[in-house]
Amino acid sequence: MDPVFTLFCLFLSVWSSAQSNPSPVLGDVNVDKLFVPPNCGREAATGDNVRYHYNATFVDGKTFDSSYQRGGAKVALLGEGRLIAGIDKGLQGMCVNEQRRITIPPHLAYGSTGAGDVVPPDATLIFDLHLVDLWNNADLVVAKTISTPKDCKRSVMRTDFVRYHFNGTLLDGTAFDSSYARKQTQDSLVGEGWLVKGLDEGLLGMCVGEIRNIIIPPFKGYGEKGAGTDIPPQATLVYNILLVDIHNPKDNITVEDQVIPESCQRKSVAGDYVRYHYNGTFLNGVTFDTSYRRNSTYNTYIGMGYVIAGMDQALIGVCTGERRRVIIPPHLAYGEQGAGDVIPPSSVVVFDVHIIDFHNPKDEVDIKVTDKPETCNDTTEPNDVVHYHYNCTLVDGTKLFSSHDFDNMQETTLGWDKVIDGLDQALRNMCVGEKRVVTVPPHLGHGEKGAEGVPSSAVLVFELELVSFEKGVPPGYLFVWLGEAPSKLFKVLDLNKDEKVSQEEFGEFIKLQVAEGKGRVKPGMSMELVVADMFQNQDRNKDGAITADELKLKVEEDKEKELHDEL
């Protein structure tokens, strides 16, 4: 064969080979980039620490070493002579998750000496590299805010207690832990050594509802030891964190957004019984309970330990009709235990409360006279039959009942237990035409059980107007004397002096006493019915006439009854 032709063919072969393998050469190291991630925030450089996997083979494909077989990635410092020169050069410029195949000539590998029985002298080596981690000893914790709430009244400081959700991965995206998978927040003090240093730093300044991406270099994570089987030694950690809750163990309750009525004549004190509506949420706004959904107020004594300590404190000093937001730290709420499946452990709770009313068990009926006639010769008293109009509402003005909704005004006999005690008291000592506004506490109203249309333990407000009244008689009586009765009553009754009193005689006598203002019959009954009932009561033997003995016996029984009542 022509030597010139042979030389030409050799040149052509070399040229063709170079065109089909355009990989770069780094100081005689041949690099094939097998995979380059689309996003590369940082490239390996001299002074960086790297963690990488590798398979090492000879040119013939025979494997002589592998990090996969060793069970862990290799950790190295670039540019410090701790690696063979070819690997040091081959790792330069790599991104995390990048994969390279590098071909290292002998003089950049183990040279003419080789490496024991593993690598012979003058061997060309091929390494398949996969960079999984990259950091520098000068690195700081990198915290990037992904989203943050518009209203941030407080951010994390050292000694705060936080609850947060997170997804934790290594720098190459390998997941190592997630609070979401456990369905439970991570709870910890900040700056007290409960967390790795990088998290202690990365959480500072966060607001509830904020989402952050935090990258923590190994020396501020789990360092050379790693953590279990999930976090290898010298691993960079990546946390995506959602801050759910924040408080400080020294916190007291916080009262916000108060709306106080213009008229506040009295503020609640310990021992009062309060009715209020509420919405209960966490700091992130998620509702855990509401009284509105049940369409019923929450009712409790305050300052006596019937509710959580923070609410006990928050309900002192409120006005009827007041609205306020109360933020309660866990140690004044449900503590480290939480409350069943509703309140997680160590939760800050927020209550938006609306005070409907309150009272004290010692309260009396409150009477305010709004209009009274100039002339008032007579006032109502027990046993009187009164006729009145009323409007009944709750303290907040919610209408319950009104006599104006019916054809007739309301009628009752005072002291006869026909209306609630508070109303009975309120109708006493009134003049005809007088108007009152009366506040009745529950124990003088419908009590803890309430009534149809009346909530339990409700304070009631009555607008009263006395239209008229009739003087009455005590219970069990049909007629009472307004002065002294005649000393010889039977003789006065026996008009025809026949030693017996007929019903006609008895009736004429009673009518005369009433006409002369000496006696009074039970209002609401006709005179004929009163006379008939009284006569039947006196006629002991039912013979149609009353004798002196029958009248005497009846009078003595009445006296004994009065004495017994007094005792």
Buried (B, 14 or more C-beta within 10 A) or exposed (E): EEEEEEEEEEEEEEEEEEEEEEBEEBEEBBBBBEEEBEEEEBBBBEEBBBBBBBBBBBEEEEEBBEBEEEEEBBBBBBBEEEBBBBBBBBBBBBBBBBBBBBBBBBEBBBBEEBBEEEBBEBBBBBBBBBBBBBBBEEBEBBBEEEEBBEEEEBBBEEEBBBBBBBBBBBBBEBEBBBBEEEEEBBBBBBBEEEBBBBBBBBBBBBBBBBBBBBBBBBBBBBBEEBBEEBBBBBBBBBBBBBBBBBBBEEBEBBBEEEEBEEEEEEBBEEEBBBBBBBBBBBBBEEEBBBBEEEEEBBBBBBBEEEBBBBBBBBBBEBBBBBBBBBBBBBBBBBBEEBBEEEBBBBBBBBBBBBBBBBBBEEBEBBBEEEEEEEEEEEBBBEBBBBBBBBBBBBBBEEEBBBBEEEEEBBBBBBBBEEBBEBBBBBBBEBBBBBBBBBBBBBBBBBBEEBEEEBBBBBBBBBBBBBBEBBBBBEEEBBBBEEEEEEEEBBEBBBBEEEEBBBBEBBBEBBBEBBEEEBBBBBBEEEEEEBBBBBBEEBBBEEEEBBBBEBBEEBBEEEEEEEEEEEE
